[in-house]
Amino acid sequence: MHHHANTPRPHRRALVAAIVGALCVTLSACSPEPMPVPTTTPSPTALPAGDGVLTIGTLFPTTGATTFLARAQDAGVELAVREINEAGGVNGKPVVVYHRDSGDASTTKAESSFEDLVAKKVDVVIGPSSSVLAERLLPKVIAAGVVMISPSATSPVLSTLKDQGMLFRTIPSAALEGSALAEAVGKDRKVAVIYYLDDADRALRDQLAAGLDKVGSTLVASEAFSATINDADKIVSVLTKAEPDVVILASPFNAMSKNKAIISALAKAKFAGSKLWLTSQNLADYSQELPKGTLTDAYGILEGAVPDAAFQKRVKSADPAVKDYRYAAEAYDATILAALAAIVAGNDSGRAVAATLQTVSASGIKCTSFGECLDVLKTRDDIDYDGISGPIGFDDAGDPHPATYGLYRYGADNRFKLVGTVVAG
């Protein structure tokens, strides 16, 4: 299991141990007691008891600019809840789920939906998709004692927040994408990067530079663009002088018009085909956006596992309208992990689930489904759930390690297809 340096939170396993110790002291239920606890030492606060029913809320964008992300994630949660309940539920009771709209970051829909979920007494929120909304909701999450697990918020900033151990994600931080790209590009390459001036793409650029160094390649040029720095031909002409073998475009989906201009300028300058790499935020279907053949043989990577046909079929059974399976596996795994944490803690409160999530995701007996993990728990108390999306293994920042990425290649129709997998971190 990997650990971030300089994370502001206490080690989560230590927190669990401290809480168990506190419960032994307050309930006198653990015998024999290994050592006396001095009365002058304040014992850690015991976890609040749950109400006996694990209640989950989802917060995905069914309105706004990113509605395409919602359906698969909602279906992933719905599927997990169905399978958990078919296996007997959590601590003898069926799991309850409520679905709510997060909207996008331009509205306050997420805040009002979260308040509504709190009124429904949710213990866990799966979502939101947006890193901006995750950061915005965090104070409310902490105050409500609800644990938040995002299947798709990738901003590196989330790893550094003082979240009192209440924020997790089943998708890797964008900071690891640079390492994954370096692994995919390989050694002895001269690489140029064009990156958007935002936190995620700056972090990607820095991580890429370090990763290329490790694999034996070189970053020969690095050009930024933004809403105001957007002369595509000028940016590309600077890169041309560095004579790169590979050009990586790191930019967000919402910069689509600028992305298209830069891709077109790169194609004109003969940096198309297998020389061009896209990143997770701009890997998209460009069949209606660019002339046919513009992206032939270009590569891209996308965080998260690609669900196999069997899992896709299960997701479709939860929602037959699902066509894009992005983040369905991460949402499913977030739900399974929350349920397993509540079972191991013997407590469905948000704080109990939060305190136990790291424990059930790493360093125990490996199990790869809810049912299999229940079987292990009959004889052992330490499991390591490895999910559909990968091994997960939460670190002290609530991030999954290692990180799994799909490797994709474009066809002449400007659509991408899976050709492999890259693992980083």
Buried (B, 14 or more C-beta within 10 A) or exposed (E): BBEBEEBEBEBBBEBBBBBBBBBBBEEEEEEEEEEEEEEEEEBBEBBEEBEEBBBBBBBBBBEBBBBEBBBBBBBBBBBBBBBBBEBBBBBEBBBBBBBBBBBBBEBEBBBEBBEBBBEEBBBBBBBBBBBBBBBBBBEBBBEBBBBBBBBBBBBBBBBBBEBBBBBBBBBBBBBBBBBBBBBBBEEEBBBBBBBBEBEBBBBBBBBBBEBBEEBEBBBBBBBBBEEEEBEBEEBBEEBBEBEBBBBBBBBBBBBBEBBBBBBBBBBEBEBBBEBBBBBBBBBBEBBEBBEEBBBBBBBBBBBBBBBEEEBBEBBBEBBEEBEEBBBBBBBBBBBBBBBBBBBBBEBBBBBBBBBBBBBBBBBBBEBEBBEBBBEBBEEEEEBBBBBBBBBBBBBBBBBBBBBBBBBBBBBEEBEBEEEEBBBBB
